[in-house]
Amino acid sequence: MKNIFKGKTILITGGCGSIGSQIVKQLLAREPKAIRIFERSETAIFRLSQELHSDKIRNLVGDICDKDRLHRAMEGVDIVFHAAAMKHIPLCEYNPFEAVRTNVIGTQNLVDIARKVGAKIFVSISTDKAVNPTSTMGATKLLGEKIIANAAISGEKTRFCSVRFGNVLGSVGSVIPVFEKQIREGDTITVTSKEMTRFFMGVDDAVKLVLEAASLARLGEIFILKMRPLKIIDLAEVLVEELAPRHGKNPKNMKYKVIGLRPGEKIHEPLITTEESKYMTEERGMFVLHNVALLQFGIKIPVNNKVNEIYDYNSGKMPLMSKKEIKNMLIKKKLI
């Protein structure tokens, strides 16, 4: 990957989160001029500052909903990575306007100011929940993708793009820490459905995708890592088999309790719609969804002539990882 970050001033919103903090760590090795961590949690900034010691880091407390604060933070920035978001489905369901303020209005604030300060590259992090959304979180992240796509046709110098994640293994709020805690403290594992499937990616895969997207961004593309899905119950069983003995427990004595779907949650997750696949290309182990908003302005984008051969990229309609493959993946990612 070409080092486009050397000598640049970079701002990362949500820079203390699971993904944001790893982006910071990766960028420190790429010789930037400065990395501005924009985060509303003072505690999170303090904890990360205790872990990372670099004179290139600038810790900025602020909220992306505060446009004045954001403008001051973004003066002189070359590259923006937008990782701040409300991500938890139940919290967004019960606090819908807060989700709109953060995931929609906050994203528009960043876009507006990135243009004003002359940022060169803007990468926004989205989610598979934005595809045919059934939740408030998914709907707001879809609107975030649309804001980025629209920003890309403005004629400004900033190059905009989005990356669309699957579930990130081991991140805060992901299912693995929940299962680990249940294995350590009790004898019952809770699963929403024994049929539930998801696409998973490692934190390292997620960060690599984000950094590579920055080098490929042009006109509002969405970049998606090629992933294979797995059954959540299979993931739970692998973790029980591996972790229960470490806590003096017999895996066979662990129970599985089905608790049902949370509001807004799906059994299976799509990553790409059939409509999107018409303008999809493949590159470097990823899918690239080209910006259909460009068509109304007479700008040509790549057309996928094999669209009739493309399967529905849905976690419930693709070959699932075996339990052995899941175990090998967790070992490779150092999660067991």
C-alpha positions in Angstrom: 0.0 0.0 0.0 1.4 3.4 -1.0 2.1 5.6 2.1 -0.2 8.5 1.5 -0.1 9.4 5.2 3.5 10.5 5.5 3.8 14.2 6.6 0.0 14.5 6.7 -2.3 15.9 9.5 -5.0 13.3 10.2 -8.2 13.5 12.2 -10.0 10.4 13.5 -13.4 10.8 15.0 -14.2 8.2 17.6 -10.5 7.7 17.8 -10.6 5.8 21.1 -13.0 3.1 20.0 -12.1 -0.4 18.9 -11.5 0.6 15.3 -10.5 4.2 15.8 -7.7 3.3 18.3 -6.3 0.7 16.0 -6.3 3.2 13.1 -4.3 5.5 15.3 -1.7 2.8 16.1 -1.4 1.8 12.4 -1.0 5.4 11.3 1.8 6.2 13.9 4.0 3.8 12.0 3.4 5.7 8.7 5.2 8.9 9.7 2.2 11.4 9.8 2.8 15.0 10.8 0.1 14.8 13.5 -2.8 12.6 14.5 -5.8 14.4 16.0 -8.0 12.1 18.1 -11.5 13.6 18.3 -13.5 11.9 21.0 -16.3 12.9 23.3 -15.3 10.5 26.1 -12.7 12.1 28.4 -12.2 8.7 30.1 -11.5 7.0 26.8 -9.0 9.6 25.8 -7.2 9.3 29.1 -7.0 5.5 28.8 -5.6 5.6 25.3 -3.1 8.3 26.2 -1.8 6.0 28.9 -1.2 3.3 26.3 0.2 5.5 23.5 3.1 7.9 24.0 3.8 9.9 21.0 4.4 13.6 20.4 2.4 13.3 17.2 -0.9 12.7 18.9 -3.3 15.5 19.7 -6.1 14.6 22.1 -9.3 16.7 21.4 -12.4 16.3 23.5 -15.5 17.2 21.5 -18.7 16.0 19.9 -19.3 15.8 16.1 -22.8 17.3 16.8 -21.0 20.5 17.9 -20.1 22.2 14.6 -18.1 25.1 16.0 -15.9 22.7 18.1 -15.5 20.5 15.1 -14.4 23.4 12.9 -11.6 24.3 15.3 -10.5 20.7 15.5 -10.3 20.3 11.7 -8.3 23.4 10.7 -5.4 22.3 8.6 -6.4 18.6 8.4 -5.4 16.6 5.3 -7.2 13.3 5.9 -10.4 12.5 7.9 -11.3 9.0 9.2 -14.9 9.1 10.5 -15.4 6.3 13.0 -17.6 8.0 15.6 -21.1 6.6 15.7 -24.0 5.3 17.8 -23.6 1.6 17.1 -25.6 -0.4 19.5 -28.9 -1.5 18.0 -31.1 -1.4 21.2 -29.8 2.0 22.3 -30.5 3.4 18.9 -34.0 1.9 18.9 -34.8 3.6 22.3 -33.0 6.8 21.5 -33.7 7.3 17.8 -33.2 11.1 17.5 -29.9 10.8 19.3 -28.9 8.2 16.7 -30.0 10.7 14.0 -28.0 13.5 15.5 -24.8 11.5 15.7 -25.0 9.2 12.7 -26.7 11.6 10.2 -26.3 15.3 11.4 -22.8 14.6 12.8 -21.7 13.1 9.5 -23.1 16.1 7.5 -21.2 18.4 9.9 -18.0 16.6 9.2 -18.6 16.7 5.4 -19.3 20.4 5.5 -16.2 21.3 7.5 -13.9 18.9 5.6 -14.8 20.9 2.4 -14.2 24.2 4.1 -10.8 23.3 5.5 -9.8 21.7 2.2 -9.2 18.1 3.4 -8.0 15.9 0.7 -9.5 12.5 1.7 -12.5 11.6 3.8 -13.2 8.0 4.7 -16.5 7.2 6.6 -17.0 3.8 8.4 -20.4 2.2 7.8 -21.9 -1.2 8.5 -23.8 -4.1 7.0 -26.8 -2.9 9.1 -27.2 -0.1 6.5 -28.2 -2.7 3.8 -32.0 -3.0 3.7 -32.2 -1.6 7.2 -34.7 -2.9 9.8 -33.3 -0.9 12.7 -32.8 2.8 13.6 -29.1 2.3 13.7 -29.1 0.7 10.2 -31.3 3.4 8.8 -29.1 6.2 10.1 -26.0 4.5 8.8 -27.6 4.2 5.4 -28.3 7.9 5.4 -24.7 8.4 6.4 -23.6 6.5 3.3 -25.9 8.6 1.1 -24.4 11.8 2.6 -20.9 10.7 1.7 -22.1 9.6 -1.8 -23.7 13.0 -2.4 -20.6 14.9 -1.1 -18.5 13.2 -3.7 -20.3 14.8 -6.6 -19.9 18.4 -5.3 -16.9 19.2 -7.4 -14.8 20.0 -4.3 -11.2 18.8 -4.0 -12.0 16.3 -1.1 -12.2 12.7 -2.2 -15.0 10.9 -0.3 -15.7 7.2 0.2 -17.3 4.8 2.7 -16.2 1.4 4.0 -18.9 -1.1 4.9 -18.0 -3.5 7.8 -19.3 -6.8 8.9 -19.2 -7.7 12.6 -15.7 -7.0 14.0 -14.3 -9.9 16.0 -13.5 -8.9 19.6 -14.5 -5.3 19.3 -16.3 -3.6 22.2 -19.9 -4.6 22.1 -19.3 -7.7 19.9 -20.6 -11.1 20.8 -17.3 -12.7 21.7 -16.6 -10.8 24.9 -20.2 -11.5 26.0 -19.7 -15.3 25.4 -16.4 -15.2 27.2 -17.9 -13.6 30.3 -20.8 -16.0 30.3 -18.4 -19.0 30.1 -16.2 -17.6 32.8 -19.0 -16.7 35.3 -21.7 -19.3 34.7 -23.0 -22.3 32.9 -25.4 -20.7 30.4 -24.7 -19.1 27.0 -27.5 -16.9 25.6 -28.1 -16.7 21.9 -30.8 -14.7 20.1 -31.4 -17.5 17.6 -29.8 -20.8 16.7 -30.3 -19.9 13.0 -28.6 -16.5 13.2 -25.7 -15.9 10.8 -23.2 -13.0 10.4 -20.2 -11.9 8.4 -17.1 -11.4 10.6 -13.8 -9.7 10.2 -10.8 -9.1 12.4 -9.9 -5.7 13.8 -6.7 -5.9 11.6 -8.8 -6.7 8.5 -11.1 -3.7 9.3 -8.2 -1.3 9.7 -6.4 -2.5 6.6 -9.7 -2.0 4.6 -10.0 1.6 6.0 -6.4 2.6 5.2 -6.6 1.0 1.7 -9.9 2.8 1.0 -8.2 6.1 1.7 -5.7 5.4 -1.2 -8.5 4.3 -3.5 -11.2 6.9 -2.8 -12.4 8.9 -5.7 -16.1 9.5 -6.2 -18.1 8.2 -3.2 -17.4 4.5 -3.5 -18.2 2.0 -0.9 -15.5 -0.6 -0.1 -16.4 -4.0 1.3 -14.0 -6.7 2.4 -14.7 -10.2 1.0 -15.9 -12.2 4.0 -17.4 -15.6 4.7 -20.4 -15.9 7.1 -20.7 -18.2 10.1 -23.5 -19.3 12.4 -23.5 -17.6 15.8 -24.3 -20.8 17.6 -21.3 -22.5 16.0 -19.1 -19.6 17.2 -20.5 -20.0 20.7 -19.9 -23.7 20.7 -16.3 -23.3 19.6 -15.7 -20.8 22.3 -17.2 -23.1 24.9 -15.1 -26.0 23.8 -11.9 -23.9 23.9 -12.5 -21.7 27.0 -14.6 -23.7 29.4 -11.7 -26.1 30.4 -9.5 -23.1 31.1 -12.1 -22.1 33.8 -12.3 -25.6 35.2 -15.6 -26.4 33.5 -16.8 -29.3 31.4 -18.0 -28.0 28.0 -20.7 -30.6 27.9 -22.3 -29.1 31.0 -22.7 -25.7 29.4 -26.3 -24.8 28.4 -27.6 -22.7 25.5 -30.6 -20.5 26.0 -32.4 -18.9 23.1 -33.6 -15.4 24.1 -35.0 -14.1 20.8 -34.1 -11.2 18.5 -33.6 -7.7 19.9 -35.8 -4.9 18.4 -34.6 -4.1 14.9 -32.3 -7.2 14.7 -32.2 -9.6 11.7 -31.6 -13.3 11.5 -29.3 -12.9 8.5 -27.4 -9.8 7.3 -26.9 -8.8 3.6 -23.7 -7.0 2.7 -24.7 -6.0 -0.9 -28.1 -5.6 -2.5 -28.9 -6.9 -5.9 -29.4 -3.3 -7.1 -25.9 -2.3 -5.8 -24.3 -5.3 -7.5 -25.1 -3.9 -10.9 -22.4 -1.3 -10.4 -20.0 -3.5 -8.4 -16.4 -4.3 -9.3 -13.8 -6.5 -7.5 -10.4 -5.3 -6.4 -7.6 -6.4 -4.0 -9.8 -8.9 -2.1 -12.7 -6.5 -1.8 -15.9 -5.4 -3.5 -16.2 -1.8 -4.7 -19.7 -0.4 -5.0 -19.6 2.6 -7.4 -21.7 5.7 -6.7 -25.0 5.5 -8.5 -25.7 9.1 -7.6 -23.2 10.1 -10.3 -25.5 8.7 -13.1 -28.0 11.5 -12.8 -25.2 14.0 -13.7 -24.2 12.0 -16.7 -21.1 10.7 -15.2 -20.3 7.1 -16.2 -19.5 4.5 -13.6 -18.4 0.8 -14.1 -21.2 -1.6 -15.0 -21.1 -5.2 -13.8 -22.0 -7.2 -16.9 -22.1 -10.4 -14.9 -24.8 -9.2 -12.6 -27.1 -12.1 -13.5 -24.5 -14.5 -12.3 -24.0 -12.8 -8.9 -25.4 -14.5 -5.9 -27.2 -12.6 -3.2 -24.4 -11.5 -0.9 -26.3 -12.4 2.3 -25.0 -14.3 5.3 -27.9 -16.7 5.1 -27.5 -17.6 1.5 -23.7 -18.3 1.4 -21.6 -21.3 2.4 -21.0 -21.1 6.1 -17.6 -21.5 7.9 -17.2 -24.9 9.6 -16.5 -25.0 13.3 -12.9 -26.0 12.5 -12.5 -23.0 10.3 -14.0 -20.7 13.0 -11.5 -22.1 15.5 -8.6 -21.5 13.1 -9.8 -18.0 12.5 -10.0 -17.2 16.3 -6.5 -18.7 16.8 -5.1 -16.6 13.9 -6.7 -13.5 15.4 -5.4 -14.4 18.8 -8.9 -14.4 20.3 -8.6 -17.9 22.0 
